[in-house]
Amino acid sequence: MAWRGLRLGRHVSQAEQSIDANTAMKRLLLVVAVMLLGGLFLPGVPPAAQAAPALQAIGDCDGGDGVYLYDLPQYQGRCIKITGDVPDLGVAGFDNTASSMRIVGDWITSLFADTNYGGASSFFTGSDSNLSNNTIGDNRASSVGARRGTKENLCDGSDGVYLYDQTNYRGRCARVTDSYTDLGALSFDDVVSSIRLVGNYVAALYVDRDYGGASSFFDGDDADLADNRVGDNRASSIGVSRGGGTPQANRCDGGEGVYLYEHPNYQGRCAKFTADAPDLRTLNFDDIASSIRIQGNWTVTLYRDLSGTGVASTFTQDNSNLAGTPVGDNQVTSVRVQRGGPSGNACDGGEGVYLYEHPNYQGRCVKFTADAPDLRVYGFDDIASSVRVVGSWRATLYRDLSGTGVSSTFTQDDSNLANDSVGDNQVTSVRARRR
């Protein structure tokens, strides 16, 4: 978004001021003089040939939806219509000229004292017959930002998450009820200094777009973000959820699912999962989990990094202390959950591809009759030492995730993978196909 100065707050116009006849006459003469000096009506030259270059955002004042600027108060005098951002009103011969502004339809607009949306500014959601009593002032506007249909972001006191560009809930404000991958869409990138939550909302602010970088979670107001990880004037994206401290879907209600706890022995705060969670920061559960409980037939893999990456541990049963696992205590950042999991891959002797953790088909075993792009889900990553093929199947074993990296293909048993390209204790993904 080119226009960064949008003031998403409530505008209340002050009482309109009257202008005496002499002042009005002086302004009219000034307008005529400017038009003559600017060559807009030179004798013998068609006006169209000398008009300011046309802008897509500026057209005739036809009364349709848009933002109208007038060079006199009370919507009088010359007029231009705006239906988008205009970084330089001088191109239209309207720099330092606007004295009143009318909005027709569902529009919001900001007027800026400098070109390219700089300097002092005023935000409007409705018409104003005299700009002299606003911050922007009379005859000072040099650029304009206009947006259609964005009044839902107005800070009107209704439920939602309120962002402010100054501490203590002051300054520009934007209200959101949904997540935004880029706060630039609200002209609020690298601007947020305080946050207020109205109603049953939680939010996470991120330094980078697309929910990346350092972040902070909020389930209540914060008057100064400077002492948070996300910091002051650094937030570029926001995740928003209804439902208080933990979203309803993640409440630990005792039903089937995967339960993470912030302390060993299933103590402290709890979050429940029945689906993948690529970023625990949105639940305020990043780098917190210390124990895990599984209700029902589930397989879960806990990862140290976002989006199911980094060091991981897979579980099919409870673990009262994650400190003794590879993923570690207070290290979990993302979760991958699968209903059933290895129990559906039990080595039952039927047709399929069987992997064993030791040579000569010994030790733990898992069976596949479909592709497995990530053996961590089955707790079988970098473990396989032998393979058995039962029936008319072909198996390709890969060292890397999603069927990539060094591989070996089998249509019959192999009692020791150490002699194959894929190697012993190296298999990370499997492709299983009927021949």
C-alpha positions as CSV (number, residue, x, y, z in Angstrom):
1,M,0.0,0.0,0.0
2,A,1.5,3.3,-1.1
3,W,-0.4,5.4,1.4
4,R,1.1,5.0,4.8
5,G,-0.6,7.8,6.8
6,L,-4.2,6.6,7.0
7,R,-5.6,7.7,10.3
8,L,-7.9,4.9,11.3
9,G,-9.7,6.7,14.1
10,R,-12.9,8.6,14.7
11,H,-13.1,12.1,13.2
12,V,-15.3,14.7,14.7
13,S,-15.6,18.0,12.8
14,Q,-15.6,21.2,14.8
15,A,-18.3,23.9,14.3
16,E,-18.0,25.3,10.8
17,Q,-16.6,28.9,10.7
18,S,-18.2,31.6,8.6
19,I,-16.2,33.6,6.1
20,D,-17.1,37.2,5.4
21,A,-17.8,38.5,1.9
22,N,-14.4,40.3,1.6
23,T,-12.5,37.1,2.4
24,A,-14.6,35.1,-0.1
25,M,-14.0,37.8,-2.8
26,K,-10.2,37.8,-2.2
27,R,-10.1,34.0,-2.5
28,L,-12.2,34.1,-5.7
29,L,-9.8,36.7,-7.2
30,L,-6.8,34.6,-6.1
31,V,-8.3,31.5,-7.8
32,V,-8.8,33.5,-11.0
33,A,-5.3,34.8,-10.9
34,V,-3.8,31.4,-10.4
35,M,-5.8,30.0,-13.3
36,L,-4.7,32.8,-15.6
37,L,-1.0,32.5,-14.5
38,G,-1.1,28.8,-14.8
39,G,-2.3,29.1,-18.4
40,L,-5.5,27.1,-17.9
41,F,-7.5,29.6,-20.0
42,L,-5.1,31.3,-22.3
43,P,-6.8,33.1,-25.2
44,G,-6.9,31.1,-28.4
45,V,-5.9,27.8,-26.9
46,P,-8.5,25.2,-26.2
47,P,-8.8,24.5,-22.5
48,A,-8.5,20.7,-23.0
49,A,-5.1,21.2,-24.6
50,Q,-3.7,23.0,-21.6
51,A,-5.4,21.0,-18.7
52,A,-3.2,19.4,-16.1
53,P,-2.2,15.8,-16.9
54,A,-5.1,13.4,-16.3
55,L,-4.8,11.2,-13.2
56,Q,-6.8,7.9,-12.9
57,A,-7.9,9.0,-9.4
58,I,-9.1,12.4,-10.4
59,G,-12.1,13.2,-12.6
60,D,-15.1,15.5,-13.1
61,C,-17.1,16.2,-10.0
62,D,-20.1,14.2,-11.2
63,G,-21.7,13.5,-7.9
64,G,-20.9,9.8,-7.8
65,D,-19.1,7.9,-5.1
66,G,-15.8,9.4,-4.2
67,V,-13.9,12.1,-2.3
68,Y,-14.4,15.7,-3.5
69,L,-12.0,18.5,-2.7
70,Y,-13.1,22.2,-3.1
71,D,-10.9,25.3,-3.2
72,L,-13.5,27.2,-1.1
73,P,-15.3,26.4,2.1
74,Q,-18.9,25.1,2.0
75,Y,-18.1,22.9,-1.0
76,Q,-17.8,25.9,-3.3
77,G,-15.4,26.9,-6.1
78,R,-13.2,24.6,-8.2
79,C,-13.6,20.9,-7.5
80,I,-11.7,17.6,-8.1
81,K,-13.0,14.1,-7.5
82,I,-10.7,11.4,-6.0
83,T,-11.2,7.7,-6.0
84,G,-7.8,6.5,-4.9
85,D,-4.4,7.7,-3.7
86,V,-2.9,10.9,-5.1
87,P,0.7,11.4,-4.1
88,D,0.9,14.9,-5.5
89,L,-2.1,17.2,-5.9
90,G,0.1,19.6,-7.8
91,V,-0.2,17.4,-10.9
92,A,-3.9,18.3,-10.9
93,G,-3.3,22.0,-10.1
94,F,-4.7,21.5,-6.6
95,D,-1.7,21.7,-4.3
96,N,-2.2,23.8,-1.2
97,T,-5.7,24.6,-2.4
98,A,-8.3,22.5,-0.7
99,S,-10.6,24.4,1.7
100,S,-13.5,21.8,2.1
101,M,-14.0,18.2,1.5
102,R,-17.1,16.1,0.7
103,I,-17.4,12.3,0.9
104,V,-20.0,10.5,-1.2
105,G,-20.5,6.8,-0.5
106,D,-18.5,4.4,1.7
107,W,-15.1,6.1,1.7
108,I,-12.4,7.2,4.2
109,T,-9.7,9.6,3.4
110,S,-6.6,11.3,4.8
111,L,-5.3,14.7,3.6
112,F,-1.5,15.3,4.0
113,A,0.4,18.6,4.1
114,D,3.3,17.3,2.1
115,T,3.5,15.3,-1.2
116,N,3.8,11.5,-1.0
117,Y,1.7,11.3,2.1
118,G,4.0,13.2,4.4
119,G,3.7,16.0,7.0
120,A,0.7,16.9,9.1
121,S,-2.5,15.1,8.2
122,S,-6.1,14.7,9.1
123,F,-8.4,11.7,8.7
124,F,-12.0,11.8,7.6
125,T,-14.9,9.5,7.4
126,G,-17.4,12.1,6.5
127,S,-17.6,15.5,4.8
128,D,-16.1,18.7,6.3
129,S,-17.2,22.1,5.0
130,N,-14.2,24.0,6.4
131,L,-10.7,22.4,6.7
132,S,-9.3,25.4,8.7
133,N,-10.2,23.8,12.0
134,N,-8.4,20.5,11.3
135,T,-4.8,19.6,11.7
136,I,-4.3,19.7,7.9
137,G,-5.6,23.3,7.8
138,D,-6.9,25.4,5.0
139,N,-5.1,25.5,1.7
140,R,-2.4,23.1,2.8
141,A,-3.2,19.6,1.4
142,S,-0.6,18.3,-1.0
143,S,-1.5,14.6,-1.2
144,V,-4.5,12.4,-0.5
145,G,-5.1,8.8,0.4
146,A,-8.6,7.4,-0.2
147,R,-10.0,4.0,0.5
148,R,-13.4,2.4,-0.3
149,G,-15.3,0.3,2.2
150,T,-12.8,0.1,5.0
151,K,-14.9,1.6,7.8
152,E,-14.9,-1.8,9.5
153,N,-11.4,-0.8,10.8
154,L,-12.6,2.2,12.6
155,C,-12.0,2.4,16.3
156,D,-15.7,2.6,17.3
157,G,-15.6,0.9,20.6
158,S,-17.0,-2.4,19.5
159,D,-15.4,-5.8,20.2
160,G,-12.0,-6.4,18.5
161,V,-8.3,-5.8,18.7
162,Y,-7.3,-2.1,18.7
163,L,-3.8,-1.0,17.5
164,Y,-2.4,2.4,18.3
165,D,0.6,4.2,16.8
166,Q,1.4,5.8,20.2
167,T,1.8,4.5,23.7
168,N,-1.1,4.6,26.2
169,Y,-3.7,4.0,23.5
170,R,-3.2,7.3,21.8
171,G,-2.7,8.5,18.2
172,R,-3.9,6.7,15.1
173,C,-5.9,3.6,15.7
174,A,-7.0,0.6,13.7
175,R,-9.5,-2.1,14.8
176,V,-9.1,-5.6,13.6
177,T,-11.1,-8.8,14.1
178,D,-9.2,-11.0,11.8
179,S,-5.5,-11.9,11.2
180,Y,-3.4,-9.8,8.8
181,T,-0.3,-11.2,7.1
182,D,0.7,-7.6,6.3
183,L,-0.3,-4.6,8.4
184,G,0.8,-2.4,5.5
185,A,-2.7,-3.1,4.2
186,L,-4.0,-0.9,7.1
187,S,-1.1,1.6,6.8
188,F,0.1,0.2,10.1
189,D,3.3,-1.6,9.3
190,D,6.1,-0.8,11.8
191,V,3.8,1.6,13.6
192,V,2.1,-0.1,16.5
193,S,3.1,1.2,20.0
194,S,0.1,-0.1,22.2
195,I,-2.7,-2.6,21.9
196,R,-6.1,-2.9,23.5
197,L,-8.4,-5.9,23.4
198,V,-12.1,-5.4,23.6
199,G,-14.3,-8.5,24.1
200,N,-13.2,-12.1,24.0
201,Y,-10.1,-11.8,21.8
202,V,-6.4,-12.8,21.9
203,A,-3.7,-11.6,19.5
204,A,-0.1,-12.2,18.5
205,L,2.0,-9.5,16.9
206,Y,4.9,-10.4,14.7
207,V,7.9,-8.4,13.6
208,D,7.9,-9.7,10.0
209,R,5.1,-10.2,7.5
210,D,3.4,-13.6,7.2
211,Y,3.7,-14.1,10.9
212,G,7.4,-14.3,10.9
213,G,10.2,-13.1,13.2
214,A,10.0,-12.2,16.9
215,S,6.5,-12.1,18.3
216,S,4.5,-11.4,21.4
217,F,1.2,-12.8,22.5
218,F,-1.6,-10.7,24.2
219,D,-4.7,-11.7,26.1
220,G,-5.1,-8.3,27.6
221,D,-4.2,-4.6,27.0
222,D,-0.6,-3.4,26.8
223,A,0.0,0.4,27.0
224,D,3.6,0.2,25.8
225,L,5.0,-2.5,23.5
226,A,8.6,-1.4,24.0
227,D,9.1,-4.0,26.8
228,N,7.8,-6.9,24.7
229,R,9.7,-9.1,22.3
230,V,7.9,-7.6,19.3
231,G,9.0,-4.2,20.4
232,D,7.8,-0.7,19.7
233,N,7.1,0.3,16.1
234,R,8.1,-3.1,14.8
235,A,5.0,-5.2,14.2
236,S,4.3,-6.1,10.6
237,S,1.6,-8.8,10.9
238,I,-1.0,-9.9,13.4
239,G,-2.7,-13.1,14.3
240,V,-6.2,-12.7,15.9
241,S,-8.4,-15.3,17.5
242,R,-11.6,-15.2,19.5
243,G,-12.0,-17.2,22.7
244,G,-9.9,-15.7,25.5
245,G,-6.5,-16.9,26.6
246,T,-6.8,-20.1,24.7
247,P,-9.0,-20.4,21.6
248,Q,-12.1,-22.6,22.2
249,A,-10.8,-25.4,19.9
250,N,-7.7,-25.7,22.0
251,R,-9.3,-25.9,25.4
252,C,-8.4,-29.0,27.4
253,D,-11.8,-30.5,27.8
254,G,-10.8,-34.1,28.4
255,G,-11.9,-35.4,25.0
256,E,-9.8,-37.2,22.4
257,G,-6.8,-35.4,21.3
258,V,-3.2,-34.4,22.1
259,Y,-2.6,-32.3,25.3
260,L,0.5,-30.2,25.9
261,Y,1.2,-28.9,29.4
262,E,3.6,-26.1,30.5
263,H,5.0,-28.1,33.4
264,P,6.1,-31.8,33.8
265,N,3.6,-34.3,35.1
266,Y,0.8,-32.7,33.1
267,Q,0.6,-29.6,35.3
268,G,0.1,-25.9,34.5
269,R,-1.5,-24.4,31.5
270,C,-2.8,-26.7,28.8
271,A,-3.6,-26.6,25.1
272,K,-5.4,-29.4,23.2
273,F,-4.7,-30.3,19.5
274,T,-6.7,-32.4,17.0
275,A,-5.0,-30.8,14.0
276,D,-1.6,-29.4,13.0
277,A,-0.4,-26.2,14.7
278,P,2.4,-24.7,12.6
279,D,3.1,-21.8,15.0
280,L,2.4,-22.2,18.7
281,R,3.1,-18.5,19.2
282,T,-0.5,-17.8,18.1
283,L,-1.6,-19.8,21.2
284,N,0.9,-18.3,23.5
285,F,2.4,-21.8,23.9
286,D,5.8,-21.3,22.1
287,D,8.8,-22.8,23.9
288,I,6.6,-23.7,26.9
289,A,5.6,-27.4,26.6
290,S,7.1,-29.7,29.3
291,S,4.8,-32.8,29.1
292,I,2.4,-34.4,26.7
293,R,-0.7,-36.5,27.2
294,I,-2.5,-38.4,24.4
295,Q,-6.2,-39.2,24.7
296,G,-7.3,-41.8,22.1
297,N,-5.5,-43.2,19.1
298,W,-3.2,-40.3,18.0
299,T,0.3,-39.8,16.8
300,V,1.9,-36.4,17.4
301,T,5.3,-35.0,16.4
302,L,6.6,-32.0,18.3
303,Y,9.1,-29.7,16.5
304,R,11.5,-27.1,17.8
305,D,11.0,-24.8,14.8
306,L,8.0,-23.4,13.0
307,S,6.0,-25.2,10.4
308,G,7.1,-28.7,11.4
309,T,10.9,-28.2,11.0
310,G,13.9,-28.7,13.2
311,V,14.7,-31.2,15.8
312,A,11.6,-33.4,16.5
313,S,10.1,-36.1,18.7
314,T,7.2,-38.3,17.9
315,F,4.7,-39.7,20.5
316,T,1.9,-42.2,20.5
317,Q,1.5,-42.3,24.3
318,D,1.9,-40.0,27.3
319,N,5.3,-38.5,28.3
320,S,5.5,-36.8,31.7
321,N,8.7,-34.9,31.0
322,L,10.0,-33.8,27.6
323,A,13.4,-33.0,29.0
324,G,14.5,-36.6,28.2
325,T,13.4,-36.4,24.5
326,P,15.2,-34.9,21.5
327,V,12.8,-32.1,21.2
328,G,13.5,-31.1,24.8
329,D,11.8,-29.2,27.5
330,N,10.4,-25.7,26.7
331,Q,11.5,-26.1,23.1
332,V,8.3,-27.0,21.2
333,T,7.3,-24.4,18.5
334,S,5.1,-26.4,16.2
335,V,3.0,-29.5,16.3
336,R,1.9,-32.1,13.7
337,V,-1.0,-34.3,14.7
338,Q,-2.3,-37.4,13.0
339,R,-5.3,-39.6,14.0
340,G,-4.4,-43.3,14.3
341,G,-0.8,-43.1,13.1
342,P,1.4,-46.2,13.6
343,S,-1.4,-48.3,15.0
344,G,-2.9,-48.2,11.4
345,N,0.6,-49.3,10.2
346,A,0.9,-52.3,12.4
347,C,3.0,-55.2,10.9
348,D,0.1,-57.6,10.5
349,G,1.7,-59.9,7.8
350,G,-0.6,-58.7,5.0
351,E,0.6,-57.2,1.7
352,G,2.7,-54.1,1.9
353,V,6.1,-52.7,2.6
354,Y,7.6,-53.3,6.1
355,L,10.4,-51.4,7.6
356,Y,12.4,-52.7,10.7
357,E,14.7,-50.9,13.0
358,H,17.3,-53.6,13.0
359,P,18.9,-55.8,10.4
360,N,17.3,-59.3,9.6
361,Y,13.8,-57.9,10.1
362,Q,14.2,-57.4,13.9
363,G,13.1,-54.8,16.3
364,R,10.2,-52.3,15.9
365,C,8.3,-52.5,12.7
366,V,6.0,-50.2,10.6
367,K,4.0,-51.2,7.6
368,F,3.2,-49.0,4.5
369,T,0.6,-49.3,1.8
370,A,0.8,-45.6,0.8
371,D,3.5,-42.9,0.6
372,A,4.9,-41.6,3.8
373,P,6.6,-38.2,3.2
374,D,7.8,-37.8,6.7
375,L,8.7,-40.8,8.9
376,R,9.0,-38.5,11.9
377,V,5.2,-38.8,12.1
378,Y,5.6,-42.5,12.8
379,G,8.6,-42.2,15.1
380,F,10.7,-44.0,12.5
381,D,13.0,-41.3,11.1
382,D,16.6,-42.4,10.6
383,I,15.8,-45.8,12.1
384,A,15.2,-48.3,9.4
385,S,17.8,-51.1,8.9
386,S,16.0,-53.7,6.9
387,V,13.0,-53.8,4.5
388,R,10.5,-56.6,3.6
389,V,8.2,-56.5,0.6
390,V,5.1,-58.7,0.8
391,G,3.1,-59.1,-2.3
392,S,3.3,-57.1,-5.5
393,W,4.8,-53.9,-4.2
394,R,7.6,-51.6,-5.0
395,A,9.2,-49.4,-2.3
396,T,11.6,-46.5,-2.7
397,L,13.3,-45.3,0.5
398,Y,14.7,-41.8,0.6
399,R,17.2,-40.1,2.9
400,D,15.3,-36.8,2.9
401,L,11.7,-35.6,3.4
402,S,9.0,-35.8,0.8
403,G,10.7,-38.3,-1.4
404,T,14.0,-36.4,-2.0
405,G,17.7,-37.1,-1.6
406,V,19.7,-40.3,-2.0
407,S,17.3,-43.3,-2.5
408,S,17.1,-47.0,-3.1
409,T,14.2,-49.0,-4.7
410,F,13.1,-52.5,-3.6
411,T,10.8,-55.1,-5.1
412,Q,12.0,-57.8,-2.7
413,D,13.3,-58.1,0.8
414,D,16.6,-56.7,2.0
415,S,17.9,-57.8,5.3
416,N,20.5,-55.0,5.7
417,L,20.2,-51.5,4.2
418,A,23.8,-50.8,5.0
419,N,24.7,-52.2,1.6
420,D,22.3,-50.0,-0.3
421,S,22.6,-46.4,-1.4
422,V,20.1,-45.1,1.1
423,G,22.1,-46.6,3.9
424,D,21.4,-47.9,7.4
425,N,19.5,-45.6,9.8
426,Q,19.1,-43.0,7.0
427,V,15.5,-43.4,5.7
428,T,13.4,-40.3,6.2
429,S,10.5,-40.8,3.7
430,V,9.0,-43.7,1.8
431,R,7.2,-44.1,-1.5
432,A,5.1,-47.3,-1.7
433,R,3.4,-48.4,-5.0
434,R,1.7,-51.5,-6.2
435,R,3.4,-53.1,-9.2
